[in-house]
Amino acid sequence: MARKHYKHEGIMKFLVIVGALVGIATIILRIAVPFGLPSVNLYPIYEGLQFGELAGLIVIGIIGIIICFLAILSVIKPGDPIPFHWLLIFILGILIIVFGGGIWACALLIIAALIGIIDEL
């Protein structure tokens, strides 16, 4: 099956990669707080899933990092492991915020998905 090429694919890829990297950085900073990193309010609106224990925080963080890597993988090798499609980018953006990647990472992926929707019209 042929892969869909978007007119603004370069902008979409840039936004997805930056959003996923911001999500990874946010999750790593969130995991590092119990180990002595000073607490910074990285989540002004929504903090993602919350578990009180350190083990729950690490498990949720690992799932969030895997989702961010899936977003990057959809850009690097589109169509091979997972497709580069606006709907998948939208779903990954929602999952990133749920699993603690932060509002900024979600916003960047949602903007990339909206650009894809506009390109399809």
C-alpha positions in Angstrom: 0.0 0.0 0.0 1.4 3.4 -1.0 2.1 5.9 1.8 0.2 9.2 1.9 2.4 12.2 1.4 1.3 15.4 2.9 1.9 18.8 1.4 3.4 20.2 4.7 5.0 16.9 5.7 8.3 18.6 6.7 6.5 20.8 9.3 4.5 17.9 10.6 7.7 15.8 11.0 9.4 18.6 12.8 6.5 19.2 15.2 6.2 15.4 16.0 9.9 15.0 16.7 10.1 18.1 18.8 6.9 17.2 20.7 8.2 13.6 21.4 11.6 14.9 22.6 9.8 17.4 24.9 7.7 14.6 26.2 10.7 12.4 26.9 12.5 15.2 28.7 9.4 16.0 30.7 8.9 12.4 31.7 12.6 12.0 32.7 12.5 15.1 34.8 9.3 13.9 36.5 10.9 10.5 37.3 14.1 12.2 38.6 12.3 14.4 41.2 12.0 11.6 43.8 15.8 10.9 43.4 16.8 14.4 44.5 16.1 16.7 41.6 14.5 19.9 42.8 10.7 19.9 42.1 9.7 22.2 39.2 6.1 22.7 38.2 6.2 21.2 34.8 2.5 20.5 34.7 0.5 23.7 35.0 -2.7 22.1 33.8 -2.6 18.3 33.9 0.0 15.9 35.4 -1.1 12.7 33.7 -1.8 9.5 35.5 -0.9 9.6 39.2 0.3 6.8 41.4 1.6 7.6 44.8 4.5 5.2 44.8 7.8 5.4 43.0 7.3 2.1 41.2 4.0 3.3 39.7 5.7 6.6 38.7 8.5 4.7 36.9 6.1 2.3 35.2 3.9 5.1 33.9 7.1 7.0 32.9 8.4 4.0 30.9 5.1 3.6 29.1 5.2 7.4 28.3 8.7 7.1 26.9 7.8 4.2 24.7 4.9 6.2 23.3 7.2 9.1 22.6 9.6 6.7 20.8 6.7 5.4 18.8 6.0 8.9 17.7 9.6 9.4 16.6 9.7 6.0 14.9 6.6 7.0 12.8 8.6 9.9 11.5 11.9 8.2 10.9 10.5 5.1 9.2 7.0 6.0 8.1 4.9 3.0 7.1 7.3 0.3 8.2 6.6 -0.2 11.9 3.8 2.3 12.2 2.3 4.7 9.7 2.8 8.4 9.5 -0.9 9.5 9.5 -2.6 12.4 11.2 -5.0 10.2 13.1 -2.1 8.2 14.6 -0.3 11.4 15.5 -3.5 12.7 17.2 -3.8 9.5 19.2 -0.2 9.5 20.2 -0.5 13.1 21.4 -3.4 12.2 23.7 -1.5 9.2 25.0 1.6 11.3 25.7 -0.4 13.7 27.9 -2.1 10.8 29.7 1.2 9.1 30.5 2.9 12.2 31.8 4.6 13.8 28.8 3.1 17.2 29.5 0.8 19.7 27.8 3.5 21.1 25.5 4.3 17.8 23.9 0.7 17.0 23.4 0.1 20.4 21.9 2.9 20.0 19.4 1.6 16.6 18.3 -2.0 17.9 18.1 -0.9 20.8 15.9 0.9 18.4 13.6 -2.2 16.3 13.4 -4.3 19.4 12.6 -1.9 20.3 9.8 -2.4 16.7 8.4 -6.2 17.1 8.6 -6.0 20.4 6.7 -3.7 18.8 4.1 -6.3 16.0 3.5 -9.1 18.4 2.8 
